Amino acid sequence: MLPPAALLARSVLRPAARPGPGPRGLRSGPALSPDTVLGLAAVFVSIFGPAAWVLAHIQDYRKREE
C-alpha cells in the first residue's frame, strides 16, 4: 500500500500525464491564398487608413478651430 502523499500525488499528476483531446478552435490547413491576403489587406487599409489620416492631420484640425 502506498502512503497517502503518494496516492495524492498520483491522482493529481495522472490527468497531466495522459494526453487528452487537442485544443478546440484551432484550424489547421493549407496556407492562406493570395486572394485571402489581398482581402485582409484591403479590410485593414479601409479601417485604419482614415484613422491614420485623422491622427496625422490632428494639428491642422486644431488650428482650423482657432
mmJSON file of the N, C-alpha and C atoms, coordinates in Angstrom:
{"data_MODEL":{"atom_site":{
"group_PDB":["ATOM","ATOM","ATOM","ATOM","ATOM","ATOM","ATOM","ATOM","ATOM","ATOM","ATOM","ATOM","ATOM","ATOM","ATOM","ATOM","ATOM","ATOM","ATOM","ATOM","ATOM","ATOM","ATOM","ATOM","ATOM","ATOM","ATOM","ATOM","ATOM","ATOM","ATOM","ATOM","ATOM","ATOM","ATOM","ATOM","ATOM","ATOM","ATOM","ATOM","ATOM","ATOM","ATOM","ATOM","ATOM","ATOM","ATOM","ATOM","ATOM","ATOM","ATOM","ATOM","ATOM","ATOM","ATOM","ATOM","ATOM","ATOM","ATOM","ATOM","ATOM","ATOM","ATOM","ATOM","ATOM","ATOM","ATOM","ATOM","ATOM","ATOM","ATOM","ATOM","ATOM","ATOM","ATOM","ATOM","ATOM","ATOM","ATOM","ATOM","ATOM","ATOM","ATOM","ATOM","ATOM","ATOM","ATOM","ATOM","ATOM","ATOM","ATOM","ATOM","ATOM","ATOM","ATOM","ATOM","ATOM","ATOM","ATOM","ATOM","ATOM","ATOM","ATOM","ATOM","ATOM","ATOM","ATOM","ATOM","ATOM","ATOM","ATOM","ATOM","ATOM","ATOM","ATOM","ATOM","ATOM","ATOM","ATOM","ATOM","ATOM","ATOM","ATOM","ATOM","ATOM","ATOM","ATOM","ATOM","ATOM","ATOM","ATOM","ATOM","ATOM","ATOM","ATOM","ATOM","ATOM","ATOM","ATOM","ATOM","ATOM","ATOM","ATOM","ATOM","ATOM","ATOM","ATOM","ATOM","ATOM","ATOM","ATOM","ATOM","ATOM","ATOM","ATOM","ATOM","ATOM","ATOM","ATOM","ATOM","ATOM","ATOM","ATOM","ATOM","ATOM","ATOM","ATOM","ATOM","ATOM","ATOM","ATOM","ATOM","ATOM","ATOM","ATOM","ATOM","ATOM","ATOM","ATOM","ATOM","ATOM","ATOM","ATOM","ATOM","ATOM","ATOM","ATOM","ATOM","ATOM","ATOM","ATOM","ATOM","ATOM","ATOM","ATOM","ATOM","ATOM","ATOM"],
"id":[1,2,3,4,5,6,7,8,9,10,11,12,13,14,15,16,17,18,19,20,21,22,23,24,25,26,27,28,29,30,31,32,33,34,35,36,37,38,39,40,41,42,43,44,45,46,47,48,49,50,51,52,53,54,55,56,57,58,59,60,61,62,63,64,65,66,67,68,69,70,71,72,73,74,75,76,77,78,79,80,81,82,83,84,85,86,87,88,89,90,91,92,93,94,95,96,97,98,99,100,101,102,103,104,105,106,107,108,109,110,111,112,113,114,115,116,117,118,119,120,121,122,123,124,125,126,127,128,129,130,131,132,133,134,135,136,137,138,139,140,141,142,143,144,145,146,147,148,149,150,151,152,153,154,155,156,157,158,159,160,161,162,163,164,165,166,167,168,169,170,171,172,173,174,175,176,177,178,179,180,181,182,183,184,185,186,187,188,189,190,191,192,193,194,195,196,197,198],
"type_symbol":["N","C","C","N","C","C","N","C","C","N","C","C","N","C","C","N","C","C","N","C","C","N","C","C","N","C","C","N","C","C","N","C","C","N","C","C","N","C","C","N","C","C","N","C","C","N","C","C","N","C","C","N","C","C","N","C","C","N","C","C","N","C","C","N","C","C","N","C","C","N","C","C","N","C","C","N","C","C","N","C","C","N","C","C","N","C","C","N","C","C","N","C","C","N","C","C","N","C","C","N","C","C","N","C","C","N","C","C","N","C","C","N","C","C","N","C","C","N","C","C","N","C","C","N","C","C","N","C","C","N","C","C","N","C","C","N","C","C","N","C","C","N","C","C","N","C","C","N","C","C","N","C","C","N","C","C","N","C","C","N","C","C","N","C","C","N","C","C","N","C","C","N","C","C","N","C","C","N","C","C","N","C","C","N","C","C","N","C","C","N","C","C","N","C","C","N","C","C"],
"label_atom_id":["N","CA","C","N","CA","C","N","CA","C","N","CA","C","N","CA","C","N","CA","C","N","CA","C","N","CA","C","N","CA","C","N","CA","C","N","CA","C","N","CA","C","N","CA","C","N","CA","C","N","CA","C","N","CA","C","N","CA","C","N","CA","C","N","CA","C","N","CA","C","N","CA","C","N","CA","C","N","CA","C","N","CA","C","N","CA","C","N","CA","C","N","CA","C","N","CA","C","N","CA","C","N","CA","C","N","CA","C","N","CA","C","N","CA","C","N","CA","C","N","CA","C","N","CA","C","N","CA","C","N","CA","C","N","CA","C","N","CA","C","N","CA","C","N","CA","C","N","CA","C","N","CA","C","N","CA","C","N","CA","C","N","CA","C","N","CA","C","N","CA","C","N","CA","C","N","CA","C","N","CA","C","N","CA","C","N","CA","C","N","CA","C","N","CA","C","N","CA","C","N","CA","C","N","CA","C","N","CA","C","N","CA","C","N","CA","C","N","CA","C","N","CA","C","N","CA","C","N","CA","C"],
"label_alt_id":[null,null,null,null,null,null,null,null,null,null,null,null,null,null,null,null,null,null,null,null,null,null,null,null,null,null,null,null,null,null,null,null,null,null,null,null,null,null,null,null,null,null,null,null,null,null,null,null,null,null,null,null,null,null,null,null,null,null,null,null,null,null,null,null,null,null,null,null,null,null,null,null,null,null,null,null,null,null,null,null,null,null,null,null,null,null,null,null,null,null,null,null,null,null,null,null,null,null,null,null,null,null,null,null,null,null,null,null,null,null,null,null,null,null,null,null,null,null,null,null,null,null,null,null,null,null,null,null,null,null,null,null,null,null,null,null,null,null,null,null,null,null,null,null,null,null,null,null,null,null,null,null,null,null,null,null,null,null,null,null,null,null,null,null,null,null,null,null,null,null,null,null,null,null,null,null,null,null,null,null,null,null,null,null,null,null,null,null,null,null,null,null,null,null,null,null,null,null],
"label_comp_id":["MET","MET","MET","LEU","LEU","LEU","PRO","PRO","PRO","PRO","PRO","PRO","ALA","ALA","ALA","ALA","ALA","ALA","LEU","LEU","LEU","LEU","LEU","LEU","ALA","ALA","ALA","ARG","ARG","ARG","SER","SER","SER","VAL","VAL","VAL","LEU","LEU","LEU","ARG","ARG","ARG","PRO","PRO","PRO","ALA","ALA","ALA","ALA","ALA","ALA","ARG","ARG","ARG","PRO","PRO","PRO","GLY","GLY","GLY","PRO","PRO","PRO","GLY","GLY","GLY","PRO","PRO","PRO","ARG","ARG","ARG","GLY","GLY","GLY","LEU","LEU","LEU","ARG","ARG","ARG","SER","SER","SER","GLY","GLY","GLY","PRO","PRO","PRO","ALA","ALA","ALA","LEU","LEU","LEU","SER","SER","SER","PRO","PRO","PRO","ASP","ASP","ASP","THR","THR","THR","VAL","VAL","VAL","LEU","LEU","LEU","GLY","GLY","GLY","LEU","LEU","LEU","ALA","ALA","ALA","ALA","ALA","ALA","VAL","VAL","VAL","PHE","PHE","PHE","VAL","VAL","VAL","SER","SER","SER","ILE","ILE","ILE","PHE","PHE","PHE","GLY","GLY","GLY","PRO","PRO","PRO","ALA","ALA","ALA","ALA","ALA","ALA","TRP","TRP","TRP","VAL","VAL","VAL","LEU","LEU","LEU","ALA","ALA","ALA","HIS","HIS","HIS","ILE","ILE","ILE","GLN","GLN","GLN","ASP","ASP","ASP","TYR","TYR","TYR","ARG","ARG","ARG","LYS","LYS","LYS","ARG","ARG","ARG","GLU","GLU","GLU","GLU","GLU","GLU"],
"label_asym_id":["A","A","A","A","A","A","A","A","A","A","A","A","A","A","A","A","A","A","A","A","A","A","A","A","A","A","A","A","A","A","A","A","A","A","A","A","A","A","A","A","A","A","A","A","A","A","A","A","A","A","A","A","A","A","A","A","A","A","A","A","A","A","A","A","A","A","A","A","A","A","A","A","A","A","A","A","A","A","A","A","A","A","A","A","A","A","A","A","A","A","A","A","A","A","A","A","A","A","A","A","A","A","A","A","A","A","A","A","A","A","A","A","A","A","A","A","A","A","A","A","A","A","A","A","A","A","A","A","A","A","A","A","A","A","A","A","A","A","A","A","A","A","A","A","A","A","A","A","A","A","A","A","A","A","A","A","A","A","A","A","A","A","A","A","A","A","A","A","A","A","A","A","A","A","A","A","A","A","A","A","A","A","A","A","A","A","A","A","A","A","A","A","A","A","A","A","A","A"],
"label_entity_id":["1","1","1","1","1","1","1","1","1","1","1","1","1","1","1","1","1","1","1","1","1","1","1","1","1","1","1","1","1","1","1","1","1","1","1","1","1","1","1","1","1","1","1","1","1","1","1","1","1","1","1","1","1","1","1","1","1","1","1","1","1","1","1","1","1","1","1","1","1","1","1","1","1","1","1","1","1","1","1","1","1","1","1","1","1","1","1","1","1","1","1","1","1","1","1","1","1","1","1","1","1","1","1","1","1","1","1","1","1","1","1","1","1","1","1","1","1","1","1","1","1","1","1","1","1","1","1","1","1","1","1","1","1","1","1","1","1","1","1","1","1","1","1","1","1","1","1","1","1","1","1","1","1","1","1","1","1","1","1","1","1","1","1","1","1","1","1","1","1","1","1","1","1","1","1","1","1","1","1","1","1","1","1","1","1","1","1","1","1","1","1","1","1","1","1","1","1","1"],
"label_seq_id":[1,1,1,2,2,2,3,3,3,4,4,4,5,5,5,6,6,6,7,7,7,8,8,8,9,9,9,10,10,10,11,11,11,12,12,12,13,13,13,14,14,14,15,15,15,16,16,16,17,17,17,18,18,18,19,19,19,20,20,20,21,21,21,22,22,22,23,23,23,24,24,24,25,25,25,26,26,26,27,27,27,28,28,28,29,29,29,30,30,30,31,31,31,32,32,32,33,33,33,34,34,34,35,35,35,36,36,36,37,37,37,38,38,38,39,39,39,40,40,40,41,41,41,42,42,42,43,43,43,44,44,44,45,45,45,46,46,46,47,47,47,48,48,48,49,49,49,50,50,50,51,51,51,52,52,52,53,53,53,54,54,54,55,55,55,56,56,56,57,57,57,58,58,58,59,59,59,60,60,60,61,61,61,62,62,62,63,63,63,64,64,64,65,65,65,66,66,66],
"pdbx_PDB_ins_code":[null,null,null,null,null,null,null,null,null,null,null,null,null,null,null,null,null,null,null,null,null,null,null,null,null,null,null,null,null,null,null,null,null,null,null,null,null,null,null,null,null,null,null,null,null,null,null,null,null,null,null,null,null,null,null,null,null,null,null,null,null,null,null,null,null,null,null,null,null,null,null,null,null,null,null,null,null,null,null,null,null,null,null,null,null,null,null,null,null,null,null,null,null,null,null,null,null,null,null,null,null,null,null,null,null,null,null,null,null,null,null,null,null,null,null,null,null,null,null,null,null,null,null,null,null,null,null,null,null,null,null,null,null,null,null,null,null,null,null,null,null,null,null,null,null,null,null,null,null,null,null,null,null,null,null,null,null,null,null,null,null,null,null,null,null,null,null,null,null,null,null,null,null,null,null,null,null,null,null,null,null,null,null,null,null,null,null,null,null,null,null,null,null,null,null,null,null,null],
"Cartn_x":[0.843,0.0,0.888,0.487,1.25,0.87,1.808,1.465,0.47,-0.278,-1.3,-0.726,0.466,1.057,1.31,1.732,1.982,0.678,-0.366,-1.667,-2.192,-2.021,-2.472,-1.692,-0.373,0.451,0.098,-0.159,-0.51,-1.841,-2.799,-4.103,-4.062,-3.213,-3.115,-2.367,-1.332,-0.496,-1.033,-1.978,-2.479,-3.086,-3.955,-4.51,-3.445,-2.39,-1.356,-0.524,-0.451,0.374,-0.343,-1.653,-2.413,-2.791,-2.44,-2.854,-4.354,-4.996,-6.427,-6.695,-7.906,-8.21,-7.466,-7.199,-6.485,-7.299,-6.652,-7.38,-8.345,-9.506,-10.524,-10.367,-10.903,-10.87,-9.669,-8.709,-7.552,-7.82,-7.44,-7.699,-6.368,-6.206,-5.0,-5.395,-4.542,-4.837,-3.776,-4.061,-3.068,-2.883,-1.811,-1.525,-2.591,-2.651,-3.624,-3.34,-4.39,-4.22,-3.955,-3.405,-3.157,-4.437,-5.58,-6.844,-7.216,-6.993,-7.305,-6.403,-5.134,-4.186,-4.565,-4.933,-5.341,-6.612,-7.567,-8.797,-8.56,-7.722,-7.413,-6.667,-5.784,-5.063,-6.028,-7.003,-7.982,-8.842,-9.247,-10.041,-9.197,-7.946,-7.056,-6.89,-6.647,-6.445,-7.734,-8.871,-10.131,-10.538,-10.096,-10.438,-9.413,-8.139,-7.108,-6.588,-6.85,-6.395,-6.998,-8.325,-8.911,-8.496,-8.391,-7.969,-6.537,-5.664,-4.285,-4.234,-5.096,-5.138,-5.533,-6.556,-7.016,-5.936,-5.311,-4.264,-3.055,-2.742,-1.599,-1.877,-3.154,-3.506,-4.239,-4.097,-4.837,-4.428,-3.175,-2.734,-3.398,-3.581,-4.26,-5.711,-6.368,-7.754,-7.87,-6.885,-6.902,-6.674,-5.776,-5.522,-6.738,-7.493,-8.669,-9.764,-9.832,-10.861,-10.587,-9.334,-8.983,-9.334],
"Cartn_y":[-1.183,0.0,1.248,2.234,3.477,4.438,5.276,6.288,7.302,7.99,8.938,10.032,10.522,11.572,11.049,9.797,9.21,9.009,8.603,8.451,9.788,10.83,12.164,12.653,12.491,12.936,12.16,10.866,10.056,10.485,10.806,11.205,12.614,13.471,14.841,14.853,14.052,14.068,13.193,12.334,11.426,12.159,13.164,13.832,14.542,15.041,15.743,14.767,13.529,12.554,11.97,12.005,11.431,12.515,12.322,13.334,13.243,14.364,14.416,14.864,15.264,15.77,17.072,17.339,18.549,19.792,20.953,22.192,22.507,22.98,23.287,24.713,24.978,26.328,26.604,25.71,25.899,25.223,25.865,25.336,25.045,23.858,23.54,23.317,23.691,23.528,24.197,24.366,24.996,26.475,27.034,28.452,29.314,30.564,31.486,31.697,31.771,32.004,33.494,33.855,35.269,36.108,35.513,36.26,36.621,35.702,35.962,37.054,36.993,38.004,39.371,39.432,40.695,41.235,40.372,40.798,41.311,40.629,41.081,42.422,42.594,43.866,45.0,44.734,45.762,46.153,45.186,45.494,46.306,45.917,46.624,48.085,48.317,49.686,50.49,49.866,50.613,50.99,50.233,50.568,51.528,51.214,52.006,53.171,53.199,54.303,55.637,55.75,57.028,57.451,56.488,56.829,57.369,56.768,57.246,58.638,58.901,60.22,61.292,61.017,61.989,62.22,61.155,61.324,62.055,61.864,62.542,64.032,64.428,65.814,66.466,65.926,66.453,67.893,68.236,69.611,70.581,70.175,71.025,71.261,70.242,70.375,71.304,71.231,72.104,73.568,73.806,75.176,75.781,74.965,75.429,75.925,75.345,75.716,77.083,77.497,78.749,79.969],
"Cartn_z":[0.0,0.0,0.0,-0.782,-0.899,0.222,0.639,1.649,1.063,1.917,1.43,0.52,0.8,-0.037,-1.457,-1.562,-2.877,-3.634,-2.937,-3.58,-4.081,-3.264,-3.661,-4.877,-4.851,-5.977,-7.237,-7.086,-8.245,-8.846,-7.991,-8.515,-9.112,-8.584,-9.107,-10.433,-10.535,-11.732,-12.853,-12.57,-13.595,-14.796,-14.617,-15.806,-16.648,-16.021,-16.784,-17.602,-17.179,-17.88,-19.086,-19.092,-20.198,-21.193,-22.435,-23.422,-23.676,-23.654,-23.903,-25.323,-25.593,-26.935,-27.203,-28.441,-28.823,-28.523,-28.444,-28.185,-29.316,-28.946,-29.954,-30.444,-31.607,-32.146,-33.03,-33.044,-33.912,-35.239,-36.281,-37.611,-38.278,-38.724,-39.474,-40.923,-41.785,-43.195,-44.031,-45.298,-46.171,-45.826,-46.299,-46.068,-46.746,-46.346,-46.931,-48.413,-49.187,-50.62,-50.854,-52.007,-52.298,-52.265,-52.656,-52.615,-51.188,-50.252,-48.851,-48.297,-48.623,-48.148,-48.703,-49.959,-50.571,-49.917,-49.637,-48.986,-47.58,-46.81,-45.453,-45.481,-46.435,-46.56,-46.906,-47.77,-48.135,-46.937,-46.138,-44.94,-43.952,-43.768,-42.852,-43.266,-44.557,-45.047,-44.952,-45.243,-45.21,-43.788,-42.807,-41.417,-40.819,-40.97,-40.309,-41.14,-42.424,-43.265,-42.861,-42.771,-42.357,-40.943,-40.039,-38.676,-38.677,-39.463,-39.547,-40.168,-41.152,-41.789,-40.769,-39.994,-38.99,-37.948,-37.471,-36.463,-37.031,-38.294,-38.899,-39.095,-39.244,-39.503,-38.347,-37.141,-35.992,-35.682,-35.907,-35.649,-36.624,-37.879,-38.847,-38.431,-37.925,-37.497,-36.288,-35.39,-34.201,-34.603,-35.55,-35.995,-36.676,-37.359,-38.082,-37.123,-35.922,-34.951,-34.322,-34.25,-33.572,-34.373],
"occupancy":[1.0,1.0,1.0,1.0,1.0,1.0,1.0,1.0,1.0,1.0,1.0,1.0,1.0,1.0,1.0,1.0,1.0,1.0,1.0,1.0,1.0,1.0,1.0,1.0,1.0,1.0,1.0,1.0,1.0,1.0,1.0,1.0,1.0,1.0,1.0,1.0,1.0,1.0,1.0,1.0,1.0,1.0,1.0,1.0,1.0,1.0,1.0,1.0,1.0,1.0,1.0,1.0,1.0,1.0,1.0,1.0,1.0,1.0,1.0,1.0,1.0,1.0,1.0,1.0,1.0,1.0,1.0,1.0,1.0,1.0,1.0,1.0,1.0,1.0,1.0,1.0,1.0,1.0,1.0,1.0,1.0,1.0,1.0,1.0,1.0,1.0,1.0,1.0,1.0,1.0,1.0,1.0,1.0,1.0,1.0,1.0,1.0,1.0,1.0,1.0,1.0,1.0,1.0,1.0,1.0,1.0,1.0,1.0,1.0,1.0,1.0,1.0,1.0,1.0,1.0,1.0,1.0,1.0,1.0,1.0,1.0,1.0,1.0,1.0,1.0,1.0,1.0,1.0,1.0,1.0,1.0,1.0,1.0,1.0,1.0,1.0,1.0,1.0,1.0,1.0,1.0,1.0,1.0,1.0,1.0,1.0,1.0,1.0,1.0,1.0,1.0,1.0,1.0,1.0,1.0,1.0,1.0,1.0,1.0,1.0,1.0,1.0,1.0,1.0,1.0,1.0,1.0,1.0,1.0,1.0,1.0,1.0,1.0,1.0,1.0,1.0,1.0,1.0,1.0,1.0,1.0,1.0,1.0,1.0,1.0,1.0,1.0,1.0,1.0,1.0,1.0,1.0,1.0,1.0,1.0,1.0,1.0,1.0],
"B_iso_or_equiv":[0.0,0.0,0.0,0.0,0.0,0.0,0.0,0.0,0.0,0.0,0.0,0.0,0.0,0.0,0.0,0.0,0.0,0.0,0.0,0.0,0.0,0.0,0.0,0.0,0.0,0.0,0.0,0.0,0.0,0.0,0.0,0.0,0.0,0.0,0.0,0.0,0.0,0.0,0.0,0.0,0.0,0.0,0.0,0.0,0.0,0.0,0.0,0.0,0.0,0.0,0.0,0.0,0.0,0.0,0.0,0.0,0.0,0.0,0.0,0.0,0.0,0.0,0.0,0.0,0.0,0.0,0.0,0.0,0.0,0.0,0.0,0.0,0.0,0.0,0.0,0.0,0.0,0.0,0.0,0.0,0.0,0.0,0.0,0.0,0.0,0.0,0.0,0.0,0.0,0.0,0.0,0.0,0.0,0.0,0.0,0.0,0.0,0.0,0.0,0.0,0.0,0.0,0.0,0.0,0.0,0.0,0.0,0.0,0.0,0.0,0.0,0.0,0.0,0.0,0.0,0.0,0.0,0.0,0.0,0.0,0.0,0.0,0.0,0.0,0.0,0.0,0.0,0.0,0.0,0.0,0.0,0.0,0.0,0.0,0.0,0.0,0.0,0.0,0.0,0.0,0.0,0.0,0.0,0.0,0.0,0.0,0.0,0.0,0.0,0.0,0.0,0.0,0.0,0.0,0.0,0.0,0.0,0.0,0.0,0.0,0.0,0.0,0.0,0.0,0.0,0.0,0.0,0.0,0.0,0.0,0.0,0.0,0.0,0.0,0.0,0.0,0.0,0.0,0.0,0.0,0.0,0.0,0.0,0.0,0.0,0.0,0.0,0.0,0.0,0.0,0.0,0.0,0.0,0.0,0.0,0.0,0.0,0.0],
"pdbx_formal_charge":[null,null,null,null,null,null,null,null,null,null,null,null,null,null,null,null,null,null,null,null,null,null,null,null,null,null,null,null,null,null,null,null,null,null,null,null,null,null,null,null,null,null,null,null,null,null,null,null,null,null,null,null,null,null,null,null,null,null,null,null,null,null,null,null,null,null,null,null,null,null,null,null,null,null,null,null,null,null,null,null,null,null,null,null,null,null,null,null,null,null,null,null,null,null,null,null,null,null,null,null,null,null,null,null,null,null,null,null,null,null,null,null,null,null,null,null,null,null,null,null,null,null,null,null,null,null,null,null,null,null,null,null,null,null,null,null,null,null,null,null,null,null,null,null,null,null,null,null,null,null,null,null,null,null,null,null,null,null,null,null,null,null,null,null,null,null,null,null,null,null,null,null,null,null,null,null,null,null,null,null,null,null,null,null,null,null,null,null,null,null,null,null,null,null,null,null,null,null],
"auth_seq_id":[1,1,1,2,2,2,3,3,3,4,4,4,5,5,5,6,6,6,7,7,7,8,8,8,9,9,9,10,10,10,11,11,11,12,12,12,13,13,13,14,14,14,15,15,15,16,16,16,17,17,17,18,18,18,19,19,19,20,20,20,21,21,21,22,22,22,23,23,23,24,24,24,25,25,25,26,26,26,27,27,27,28,28,28,29,29,29,30,30,30,31,31,31,32,32,32,33,33,33,34,34,34,35,35,35,36,36,36,37,37,37,38,38,38,39,39,39,40,40,40,41,41,41,42,42,42,43,43,43,44,44,44,45,45,45,46,46,46,47,47,47,48,48,48,49,49,49,50,50,50,51,51,51,52,52,52,53,53,53,54,54,54,55,55,55,56,56,56,57,57,57,58,58,58,59,59,59,60,60,60,61,61,61,62,62,62,63,63,63,64,64,64,65,65,65,66,66,66],
"auth_comp_id":["MET","MET","MET","LEU","LEU","LEU","PRO","PRO","PRO","PRO","PRO","PRO","ALA","ALA","ALA","ALA","ALA","ALA","LEU","LEU","LEU","LEU","LEU","LEU","ALA","ALA","ALA","ARG","ARG","ARG","SER","SER","SER","VAL","VAL","VAL","LEU","LEU","LEU","ARG","ARG","ARG","PRO","PRO","PRO","ALA","ALA","ALA","ALA","ALA","ALA","ARG","ARG","ARG","PRO","PRO","PRO","GLY","GLY","GLY","PRO","PRO","PRO","GLY","GLY","GLY","PRO","PRO","PRO","ARG","ARG","ARG","GLY","GLY","GLY","LEU","LEU","LEU","ARG","ARG","ARG","SER","SER","SER","GLY","GLY","GLY","PRO","PRO","PRO","ALA","ALA","ALA","LEU","LEU","LEU","SER","SER","SER","PRO","PRO","PRO","ASP","ASP","ASP","THR","THR","THR","VAL","VAL","VAL","LEU","LEU","LEU","GLY","GLY","GLY","LEU","LEU","LEU","ALA","ALA","ALA","ALA","ALA","ALA","VAL","VAL","VAL","PHE","PHE","PHE","VAL","VAL","VAL","SER","SER","SER","ILE","ILE","ILE","PHE","PHE","PHE","GLY","GLY","GLY","PRO","PRO","PRO","ALA","ALA","ALA","ALA","ALA","ALA","TRP","TRP","TRP","VAL","VAL","VAL","LEU","LEU","LEU","ALA","ALA","ALA","HIS","HIS","HIS","ILE","ILE","ILE","GLN","GLN","GLN","ASP","ASP","ASP","TYR","TYR","TYR","ARG","ARG","ARG","LYS","LYS","LYS","ARG","ARG","ARG","GLU","GLU","GLU","GLU","GLU","GLU"],
"auth_asym_id":["A","A","A","A","A","A","A","A","A","A","A","A","A","A","A","A","A","A","A","A","A","A","A","A","A","A","A","A","A","A","A","A","A","A","A","A","A","A","A","A","A","A","A","A","A","A","A","A","A","A","A","A","A","A","A","A","A","A","A","A","A","A","A","A","A","A","A","A","A","A","A","A","A","A","A","A","A","A","A","A","A","A","A","A","A","A","A","A","A","A","A","A","A","A","A","A","A","A","A","A","A","A","A","A","A","A","A","A","A","A","A","A","A","A","A","A","A","A","A","A","A","A","A","A","A","A","A","A","A","A","A","A","A","A","A","A","A","A","A","A","A","A","A","A","A","A","A","A","A","A","A","A","A","A","A","A","A","A","A","A","A","A","A","A","A","A","A","A","A","A","A","A","A","A","A","A","A","A","A","A","A","A","A","A","A","A","A","A","A","A","A","A","A","A","A","A","A","A"],
"auth_atom_id":["N","CA","C","N","CA","C","N","CA","C","N","CA","C","N","CA","C","N","CA","C","N","CA","C","N","CA","C","N","CA","C","N","CA","C","N","CA","C","N","CA","C","N","CA","C","N","CA","C","N","CA","C","N","CA","C","N","CA","C","N","CA","C","N","CA","C","N","CA","C","N","CA","C","N","CA","C","N","CA","C","N","CA","C","N","CA","C","N","CA","C","N","CA","C","N","CA","C","N","CA","C","N","CA","C","N","CA","C","N","CA","C","N","CA","C","N","CA","C","N","CA","C","N","CA","C","N","CA","C","N","CA","C","N","CA","C","N","CA","C","N","CA","C","N","CA","C","N","CA","C","N","CA","C","N","CA","C","N","CA","C","N","CA","C","N","CA","C","N","CA","C","N","CA","C","N","CA","C","N","CA","C","N","CA","C","N","CA","C","N","CA","C","N","CA","C","N","CA","C","N","CA","C","N","CA","C","N","CA","C","N","CA","C","N","CA","C","N","CA","C","N","CA","C","N","CA","C","N","CA","C"],
"pdbx_PDB_model_num":[1,1,1,1,1,1,1,1,1,1,1,1,1,1,1,1,1,1,1,1,1,1,1,1,1,1,1,1,1,1,1,1,1,1,1,1,1,1,1,1,1,1,1,1,1,1,1,1,1,1,1,1,1,1,1,1,1,1,1,1,1,1,1,1,1,1,1,1,1,1,1,1,1,1,1,1,1,1,1,1,1,1,1,1,1,1,1,1,1,1,1,1,1,1,1,1,1,1,1,1,1,1,1,1,1,1,1,1,1,1,1,1,1,1,1,1,1,1,1,1,1,1,1,1,1,1,1,1,1,1,1,1,1,1,1,1,1,1,1,1,1,1,1,1,1,1,1,1,1,1,1,1,1,1,1,1,1,1,1,1,1,1,1,1,1,1,1,1,1,1,1,1,1,1,1,1,1,1,1,1,1,1,1,1,1,1,1,1,1,1,1,1,1,1,1,1,1,1]
}}}
